[in-house]
Amino acid sequence: MTLSAESDKVETDALIQPALERFLARTDEPLTQYRAIRRLEGHNERFNKHGAIEALTVLEPGGKFTFEIISETGSDYIRDKVLRPILETEAEVLASGAGSRSRSALTPANYELGGGEVMESGLIKLFAKPRRKDVSLIDGAVFVTSGDADLVRIEGRMAKNPSFWTTRVNLVRYYDRVGGVRVPIRLESTAQIRFAGESTLSMVYDYLWINGVKLD
């Protein structure tokens, strides 16, 4: 390693470790309940099929998750084999307790967190390796702000397939502050669908209530 490369590594490490420590030390208000409209869209290139669902999703204080389909358009196959199972799996995971905040949180109990890279736009990339196969965990990386280590997005592959029909799910989940609470706002993913090949998915959240407070 040249002196220049070694110097760059030392400088990078000096930024990454403090960011990791700040991220783990954060005590943000958790998302314990919400009402949100979710818009899910899926597309399969092989069969040129497109489907969309709009659903009212509700997380209650005790962790119960329910959803009600408001509208749906396009391919029955995409809606029934790709989109609806996402919401059904989320409800099942939360009902079993496997999707509780403590089991899915970005903590050393759930992930091996360490190393990383200094990215563009003032972001730090932290590598995250799940400690078990779980549909609520991601094998990939966490992107946080370099200043206060606030979560911006997660990228990687789901540690466990969400259903029989959907495998090898790669995703990017974006976060922002809504009503002062850090929440997921958008999801983009690609997945292998049995008998249909690769499909793309997007999901957008429009929050109505967060932690008992109605949003304007």
N, C-alpha and C positions, 0 to 999 in steps of 0.2 A: 504494500500500500504506500503510495507516495505521500509526502508530507502534506500536500494540498488536500488529497482525498481523506487523509487521517484527520486533518483539521476540520473538514466539512462534516465528517462523521461525529466528531466531538461536539461541534456546534449543533448538529441535528439532535443528538442525544440530550443535549442540554435543554432543548425545547420540548422534546417528546415526554420525558419522564415527569417534569412538572405539570404538563397538560394532563397526563394520566392520573397523577395524584389529585389534581383539582377536580377532574371528572368524577373520580371515585368518592371524593369528599363532598360533592354537591348534595344538598338537602332540599331539592325542589319539592313543591307540593305535588303529590301523586294524583293521577287521574283515577278517581274512584267511582265516578258515575257520569253518564252523559246521555244525551239524545242527539243523534246525527243522521242526516240523510247521506247515504252512500250511493255513489254512481259507479257501477262496475261494468266494464266493457271487455269483451274478449274477441280475438280474431284468430282464425286458423287459415294459414296460407295455402296448405295442401288442398283443402276443399273449398277455399274462398268463402268461408262461413264467418258471420259476424253476429254477435249477440250482445244484448245490454240489459241490465237490471238496475232499477232504482229502488232502494229499500230504506225504510226507517229502522235504524238500529238503536237499541237501548241497552245500556249497562246500568244495572241497579247497584246500590251501595254494597249489597252482600256479595256481589260478583256475578249475579245472574245476567246472562246476555240473551236478548231476544231480538228477532227481526220480523218485519212485515213488508212483503213485496208491494210496492206502490205501483210500479209499471214494469213491463218487460217487452222487449222487441227483438226481432231477428231470430237466429237459429235456435231451435229447441235443444239441439245437441250441445251447443256452447253454453246455453243457459243452465241446462240440467246437469251436465258433466263437468263444467268448469266453474261457472259463477256461483250458482246456488250452493255447491259443496263447500266453498270458501266460508260462507256464513254459517252453514250447518256445522262444519268442523270447529269454528270458533266457539259456537254455542256448546258443543260437546266437550271441548277442552276446558272451558271455563266451568262447566257443570261438574267436571271430574276433579277440579281443583288443580289440574296440571297447568292451567293457564293463569294461575294467580300471579299477582305482581311480583311476589318474592321469587317465584320459579322462572319468570321470564325476564326479570330485571338484568340490566347490564352490570353485574357484580361479579367479584371473584368466586362466589359460590356457584355461579352458572357458567362462567367463562374464564378461560385463560387469557388475560389481557396483558399486552406488552409489546414493546417495539413499535415501529411505525415509520411514517414518513411525514415530512413537512410539505403540505400541498399549497396550491395556488389560493388566492383570495383569503389568506389568513386562516386556513384550516389545518388541523392536525389529523392524520390518519392513524388510528390505533388498531392493531390486529386483534381479532376476537375469535377464539377457538372454543366452541361449546364443549362443556364437560360431559354431555350426554346427548343422545338422539331424542329430540323433542320438537314438536311442530311449532313451539313458541320460541325456538332458538335459531340463530343464524350463524353459519360458518363463513366468516368473512372479515369485514372491517367496519369500524365506527369512525365517523367523521365529526370532529368537535371544533369549536372555535378556539383559536390559539390563546385568546385573552382570558376568557372565563370558563373555557371547556364546556360550553353549552352544546347539547346534541343537535346536529344538523341533519344527518342522514345515516342510514345503515345500508351496507351493500354486502351481498353474498348469496350463499345457497341455503335453503331451509335444511336444518339438521335432520329432519324427518319428513317424508312425503305426506302431504295433507290428506290424500285419499288414494284409493286403488287406481282411480282414473288419471290422477295427476302425479307425475314424477319429475325429478330433476328440476326443481323450482329455483330459478335464480331471480333475485329481486333487489330493488332499490326502494327503501322506505324513507320518505322525507318528513321532517318534523319542523314545527314552528310553535310560537307561543300564541295561544288563543285564550282570551280571558285571563291572561297571566299564567296559564298552565301549559307546559310543554306537551304537545300532543302530535300524533301522526296526522298528516294532512293529505298525503298522496302516496300511492304505491304503484310501481311499475315492475312487471315481471315477465319472464319467459318460462315456459314449462313444456315438458313432453307429455302429450296426452295419448293414452293408449289407443292404438288403431288409427290415430289421426295425425301424429307427428307434432311438431313444435307449434305452440300457440302463444300469443301475447295477451297480456292482461293489464288493465289499468283500473285503479280504484281511487276515487276522490271523496274526501270527507267534507261535509258541510255541517258544522256543529250548531245545534240549536240551544242546548243546555250543557254546561260543564260544571261538575261538582255542585249541583243544586242551584246554579246561577244561570238565569236566562240571558242569552246573548242578544245584543241589538242587531 
